[in-house]
Amino acid sequence: MSYSINFPNLNIYLDHVGKNITVFGFTIHYYGIVLAIAMLAGTALACYWAKRTGQDPDQYVDLAIIGIITSVIGARIYYVVFQWDLYKDDLLSIFNIRQGGLAIYGGVIAAVITAWLFAKKRKLSFGEIADTASMGLVLGQAIGRWGNFFNREAFGDYTDNLLAMQLPYSAVRSAEVTQTQLDNLVVVDGVTYIQAHPTFLYESLWNLALLVILMLFYKHRRFQGQGFLMYMFGYGVGRFWIESLRTDQLLFPVLGFPVSMALGGIIAVVSVILMIVGCRRARTIQASEKAAADLALRKRRARRRRMRKEHEKRSISGRVRSKHSRSIRRSCR
């Protein structure tokens, strides 16, 4: 089997891209190494941002330890539910995640639930935690997608655009190869390749761009949690588009519509609605606070006017008494 991966329109030809390494007889997949790096980088960024914004970084270390475990479980459950036919006859294989089968949406859903429970347990603001953690999450996703590169998976249908990727036909799962790709097979030095959208790269670049936007937007938030909703909107839109290109879509039974596209669209729409509601509420609160501040200012000014008038009255009364006293003294003389 050939281990090459090519990007012909960029003139990039990688002759040997392995899938794993062996350490003391134990096989370690590059996919797992990439995910480990993604988790560490995401946690480090969340802790850095927490320290920068006056929060306790240790809270995010604790959240990461719990969240990574629950996210892996959630990602596996999500995948198994929508690929039940692969596991119904061998239930023990559900626990063998070394063979692949993790769905990022399941991990994200589990991470959000974990963060909400964590915030509630420790009496912290879920909105603030979500805004900070979402930056680490989107960085982790941007890095983690490169695991698909090493596994030769999660690619799209045929394309000949600038970023078009060539994978050896023998290195991919035949069920994920479309008729269009079969009609456009490429033979290079005796190796047969399919040509595809590098959707892992699209999503990685999309997430990096989203991370930059979240960082720039953070100080302009109208309410806590708005950054997280921005992340959900951006990720939902990007995933809706990218999922439409992929050949390994998880489909709704009977309907045959891609689950991730439906979920991405729903998340994007709900996020926009929640942002509109949150901004209106923030404006209402701001208006109320401004009205209260104006009322307090008017009261202070009224109090100062009363005090000034009372002072003037006392001054006039004092001058009258002083003048009367001088008149009495002159009459006595």
Secondary structure, DSSP 4 states (H G I P E B T S, - for coil): ----EEEGGGTEEES---SEEEETTEEEEHHHHHHHHHHHHHHHHHHHHHHHTT--HHHHHHHHHHHHHHHHHHHHHHHHHHTGGGTTT-GGGGG-GGG----HHHHHHHHHHHHHHHHHHTT--HHHHHHHHHHHHHHHHHHHTHHHHHHT-S-BS---STT-EEEEGGGS-GGG--HHHHHT-EEETTEEEEEE--HHHHHHHHHHHHHHHHHHHGGG-SSTTHHHHHHHHHHHHHHHHHHTTBSS--B-TTT--BHHHHHHHHHHHHHHHHHHHHHHHHHHHHHHHHHHHHHHHHHHHHHHHHHHHHHHHHHHHHHHHHHHHHHHHHHH-
